[in-house]
């Protein structure tokens, strides 16, 4: 019984680590996308002001 309990505990721990890894990757991609959008917005404003 103790071996089964340890196996279940390790499975749950691995499941949580997997979920956190995916959540971290998604958050990292979204953060990079936000930075790219802000940089593009700033560049577009500068180009727009220069044309006027």
C-alpha positions as CSV (number, residue, x, y, z in Angstrom):
1,X,0.0,0.0,0.0
2,X,2.8,2.4,0.8
3,X,4.3,1.8,-2.7
4,X,1.0,2.6,-4.4
5,X,0.7,5.8,-2.3
6,X,4.2,6.9,-3.3
7,X,3.4,6.2,-7.0
8,X,0.2,8.2,-6.8
9,X,2.0,11.1,-5.1
10,X,4.7,11.1,-7.7
11,X,2.2,11.0,-10.5
12,X,0.3,14.0,-9.1
13,X,3.6,15.9,-8.6
14,X,4.6,15.2,-12.2
15,X,1.2,16.3,-13.4
16,X,1.4,19.6,-11.5
17,X,4.9,20.2,-12.9
18,X,3.7,19.5,-16.4
19,X,0.8,21.9,-16.0
20,X,3.1,24.6,-14.6
21,X,5.6,24.1,-17.4
22,X,2.9,24.5,-20.1
23,X,1.4,27.5,-18.2
24,X,4.9,29.1,-18.0
25,X,5.5,28.5,-21.7
26,X,2.2,30.1,-22.6
27,X,2.9,33.0,-20.4
28,X,6.3,33.5,-21.9
29,X,5.0,33.5,-25.4
30,X,2.2,35.9,-24.5
31,X,4.8,38.2,-22.9
32,X,7.0,38.2,-25.9
33,X,4.0,38.9,-28.2
34,X,3.0,41.8,-26.0
35,X,6.5,43.3,-26.2
36,X,6.5,42.8,-30.0
37,X,3.2,44.6,-30.3
38,X,4.3,47.5,-28.2
39,X,7.5,47.9,-30.2
40,X,5.5,47.7,-33.5
41,X,3.1,50.4,-32.2
42,X,5.9,52.7,-31.2
43,X,7.6,52.3,-34.6
44,X,4.3,52.8,-36.5
45,X,3.6,56.0,-34.6
46,X,7.1,57.4,-35.4
47,X,6.7,56.5,-39.1
48,X,3.2,58.1,-39.1
49,X,4.5,61.3,-37.5
50,X,7.4,61.5,-39.9
51,X,5.1,61.3,-42.9
52,X,3.0,64.2,-41.8
